[in-house]
């Protein structure tokens, strides 16, 4: 199932002789309730089979996860709603089974149409069938209402935490401090070589040394990853709301993802099938590529996409700020592998090591920070931030990051690897050109 809508109907509330019409919007693009299933954009069934185990055997671990993330998710109410939904589903299945029995009884009575009690038997079975149909209709309506809440909340649960994730504070795992940094040598790499234009506070052009550095970094970094076994792909610049939601992002939040206007060719956010500009070197773009790909041996599958990445400006935008641009040239990595926590962490360490080697060749001061649980995105199990020191701002700027996702996205978007198992993901923005360039300002 694909589209998740609270209601397609208008609710009319009388207010001082006027009618106030409220249209409830889409809260998730991954699931639709039964009463509007005919309005589904596409068919997709997120795998929620792990929820029952979470709220029974692993409930303490789940609560610790939510607490470590400083999540406002109310676990007790969710457990009650989930169990109520499960109980209603079992009752509905029981009524369906009884209805099938009554149908079979009717067939037998009609086939053996003999005896003086035939008409009375038929009438009794009809009454029982009508009663079951009425009960089933009322129960199904109630089940759908509870399912809307329970399934939507289940889809909003954050990812598992990896055992290596710091619980309290960020932790430094590596640092490099050269005797003489190249950041102090590129004297011609000044703000005069980066032209910001007036029609947009985030639009800019690179000239001179910055433009040369962008071309050189994009070429040398991508060649290095390809030499290490990564396959270069061309991912789409635009993806649907379904993929955005599957990646654990809020597709209807303008602060989290860029969305196209609601016109006929672009779909509609209100219906959960909007179109979003993410760029080919973004995680949603690479996930969209995988949804149309059969993942087979050899395993793991290592992919790289080089190009543009688009995301909304975060926080307060400063003047001529390269660390907070809507568009960025970047390199995105995605490893698809067996969902084993130890193997996923080894892959993350391998990627960290390769990024470190690339930055050491640039002879810049940098560090790698393991992100605390409270600072993780909902879809992350573990994240390390690669930060380069900027002499001009006297602070470290994140130029790359590596994240363990596990099977979180695969379960939501029904992505399967060999043997029909949900694979695990490790992803990285291995390079953000504007952020790295900002560290070279004198």
N, C-alpha and C positions, 0 to 999 in steps of 0.2 A: 504494500500500500504506500501511496506517495504523498498525499496531500492531507495536512492536518488543519482542520478548521473548527473553531468552537461552534459556530452556527452560521448558516447561510441565510437565515431569515432575519427580518427586521423586528425589533422589539419596540412596541409602541407604549410610551409612558405618558399619561395625561399630565400636563403642566399648565395650569391657569388657562384652560380651554384650548390649549395648543397641544399638538402631538410632537413629542421629541423622539425622533427615530435614531436608534443606536445600532450600528452594524458591527458585530463582533469580528475581529480580524483573525488572521492565521497566526497560530502560536508555534507551529512546527510544520515543516514541509515533509516530514518523514512518515507520518501516519495520518489516516483519516478514520473517523468514526463510521460505524455501519450505516447510519441514517443518511449520509451523503456520499456513500461509496460510488454511486453512479457518476459523481462529479470529479472522480479521480483523474489527475493528469497522466499518471503512469502507475504501474504496479510495482511496489517494493515492500517487502516485509522486513523491518529491522529485527535483528536477533536479540530478543530480550530474555532468552532462556536462562541467563545467569542471574536474573533478578531474584528468583526464588531462593537460590543459594545464598545470595548476599544478605537477604533479610531474615534468614534462619541461622545458617551455620557461621556466616562471616559478618554478622551485624555489628559486633564490636569493632572489627577492622574497618567497616564502612563508616561508623561514627568517628573513629580516630582520623580517617581520611578527611571527612567533612570538617572536623575541628582543626586539623592542621592547615587546611586551606582557608580557614576563617569563613566557611560557607554558611549562608543563612538558611540552607535547606533544612526543613523540619522533618526529621526522619520518622518520628513516631506516627505522625498523621499520614505520611506516605505509606508506611507499612499497613496501617488500618485500611486505607483506600485500596491498596493492592490486594489484600486478602479478601476484602469485600467483593472486588471485581472477580477474583478467582472463584469465590463461592457462588456468585451469580452465574458465572459461566458454567459451572458444574450443574447448577439447577436447570439452566437452559438446555444443556445437553441431555439431562434426564427427561425433561419434557419432550424434547425432540425424539428421543427413543420411544417414549410412550405414544407419541403421535404416529410414529412408524408402525407400532404394534396395532393401533386402532385401524390404520389404513389396511393392514394385512387382514385384520378381523373382518372388515367390511368386504374385502374381496372374497373371503371364504364364505360369508353369509350369502353374498350375491350368487356365488358359484353353486352353493347348495340351497337353492331357492325352493325348499320343500317344507311342509309342516304348517300348522296353524299359527305358530308363533313367529313366522318369518317377518311379517310386517313390524311386529313389536320389537324384534331384535334389531332390525335395520334402524328404527327410530331411536332406540337406546344408544346404539353405536354413533349415530349422527350427533346426538346431544353431547356425548362424551367427546367427540371430535371437535365440536364447536367450543366446548368448555376448554379443552386443551389449547385450541388455537387462540382463544381470548387470553388465557394465562400466559401463553408463549409471547404474544404481542406485548402485553404489559411488562413482562419480565425483560424482554429484549430491549424495550425502551429504557428501562431503568439501568440495565447492563451497559448500554451505550453511553449513558450519562456518566456513570462511574468510570467507564473505560477511558473516556475523554480526559478526565483528570489524572487517573492513575498512570496511563501510558505516557502522557505528556510529561508528567513529573519524572517518570523513569528515564525518559530521554534527556532530561535536564541534569541527571546525576553526573558528577565529574568522573574522570578516568581514575583508574587505580593509581596509587602512589608507588613508585619504584622504591625498593628497600634502600637504595643509595641516595635518595632525595633528602637533603637537610631539612629537618623539621623546624628548627628555630630561626636560624639566620643563614644568609648567603655564605658560602665557603669558597675560599680561593684554592683551586686545585693545581694551578700552574702559573708561572710568571716568567717573563723574559725582559731583561733590561740591558741593552747593548751599551758599550762604553760611549759610542758616538752614534746617535740616532739619525737616520736619513730625514726625519721630520725637521731637523734643524739645518738641513743642507739645501732643500728645494726653495731657495729664496725667491724664485720667479713664480712660484705657485701661490699667488696672492689672490685676494678677492676680486681684483681687477680682471682676472682671467675667467671669472664666472659671472655671467650677465643675467641678473634677475629682471624679468619683464613685468610691466605694470598691469597687464590684463589679468594676472593671477598671482597671488602671493607665493605660490609654490612653483611657478614656471621659471625655468632657467636654461641658459645655454652655456656650454663649456667651450673655452678657447685655449689655445696655447698648450702649456704643460698639462693642465687638468684634462683636456680632451685627449691628449696623447696617452696619459696615464690610464684613462678609462678604457681605451682600445687595447692597450698593452695588458692590463690586468684581466680583462674579460677573455682575451685570447690565451694568455699563459696559464691562468687559473683553470680554465676549462680543459685545456690540453693536459694539464697535470692530472685532473680527475679522470679523464678518459684513459690516460696511461695507467691509472690505478684500477681499471676494470669497470668504470661507469659507462653506461650506454647513453649517448646523446639523443634526446627526443625533442619533438616540437609539440608542446602542449598548447591548448587553446587559451586565448586571452579572456574569453567570456565563459561563464558557467551558470547553470541554473541554481535556483534556491535550494533544490534538493541536495546538491553537492555541498553547498555552503553549510547547510544544516547538518549534513552528514559529517562534516569536519569539525563539528562542535562550535561553529560560529553563529551569531545571531544575524540571519539574513535580512531581517527587517530593522536592523539598527544602523543608521547612517554613520555612526561613530566607529563601526567595526568593519563595514564593507561598502564599496561603492555600487550603487544600483542604477540601472537605466530607467528612464521615465516609463510610466505605464501606458504604452501605446501598443497597438495590435501585434506588431511583430516582435515585441520585447517581452510579452507575457505580463503578469500582474503580481505584485507583491501581496496584494490582498487575497489572491487565490493560491499563493504559495508556489508559483512557477515563474517568478521574476528572473531577469537576466542581470548578471553582475560582472563588472569589470574588475578582474583580479590580476591579469597579466600571466604570460606563459611560464614565468619563473616563480610562481606562487604554489603553495601547497594545494589549494583547491583545484588548480589547473592540472597538476600532476595526478591528483586523485581522480579527476574527471577522465583523464587519459586511461587510468587503470580500469574504470568501470566499463570501458569498451574493449578491454584486452583480456585474453585468456592467459592466466599466469600458470606457466608450466615449468618443468625442470629445464635448465639447471637453476638451483636455488642456492643462495639468495639472488635476487634480481636487483641490480644497482642502476639507478637512473639519474641523469642530470639534465636540467633544462636551463638554458642561458638566454636571458632576454630582459623583458620589463616586468616589474612587479608594481601593482597599484594598491594603495591603501589610504584610508582617510587620514587627515592630519590629526595627531593626538596632542592634547593639552593646548597650551598657549603657543601660538606661532611667533617666533622671533624674526627679526629682520635678517634676510639673506641666510636663512638657517638650512644647511644641507642635511642636518640630522633629522629633519621632520618634513620630508617631501612626499607628495602624493605619488609621484613616479620615481622609480629607481631602477638603474641597471643592476642586475644581480644574477647570482648562480644559485639554483635550488637543487638540493640532492634529496633523493628518496630511496631508501633501501627496503625492499620487500623480502622478508625472511621468516623463518620459523619463529613462532611467538614464544620464545624462551627468554625469561628475564636476564639471565646471565649472558646469553648470546647477544641480546639487544644491547646490553651495556658494553660488551666488547666491541660491537660495531660503533657505538658512540665514541668510545675511546680512540678507535682507529681514525674516525673522521676528525676528532679533536687534534690528533697527532699530525694529520696531513695539513690541516689549517694552520697549526703552529709552525710547521716547516715553511709554508708559504709566507707567513708573516715574518719569520726569522730571516728569510731571504730578502725581504724588504728592509730589514734592519731597523725595526720599529719597536718601541716599548709597548708590551701588551700583557694581559693577564686573562686567565680563564676562571670564571666564577660559576660554581654550582648553585643554582637558584633555589631558594627556600620554598617550601610547599605553599605558603600563603601567597607567593608571587607567581605561581604557575598559572598557565591558561587551563581551562577545564579539560581540554583534550590532551594535556601533557601528563606523562608519568614522571618525567625527569627532564630538566633543561639545563644546559650549560651556556653561559654567555661569554663570547670572546670580545674583549674590550681593549681598544688601542688608546694610548695616552695622547691627549692633544695639548701641546705646549701653549697654544694660544688661550684655550679655555681653562687650562690647569685641571682638567678632569678626564676620566676615562670615558670613551664613547663606544657603545656596542656596534661592531661592524659585522659580526656573524653570530650565529647561535646554532646549537644542536639539540634536538629533542627526541626523547623516546615516546612513542605513541602506543606501542603494543597493538592489540587487535581492536581498539576502540572504534576507529573509523570503519574497519572492515565489517564489524558486526552491525553497524548502523546502515551501511550501504550494500550489504550482501556481497562483499568482495571475497572471493575464495582463491586459495592457492592450490597446489597439488594435493590430491587425496581429499578434496572438498573441505579443507580445514581453513579457518580464518587466519591469515598470516599476520605477523607483526610488522610495524613500520618504525623506522628511524629516519628522521628528516632533518635537514639543515639548510639554513640560508648561509651558504659557504662564503658569500661575498655580497656586501652592499656598497656599491661604488660611491654614491654621494656621502655616506657616513665615513668611509675610509678617506675620501678626499678632504673632508672637513678637518681631519686630524693633521693634514699637511699645511694648513694655514699658519703663517708666521705672525 
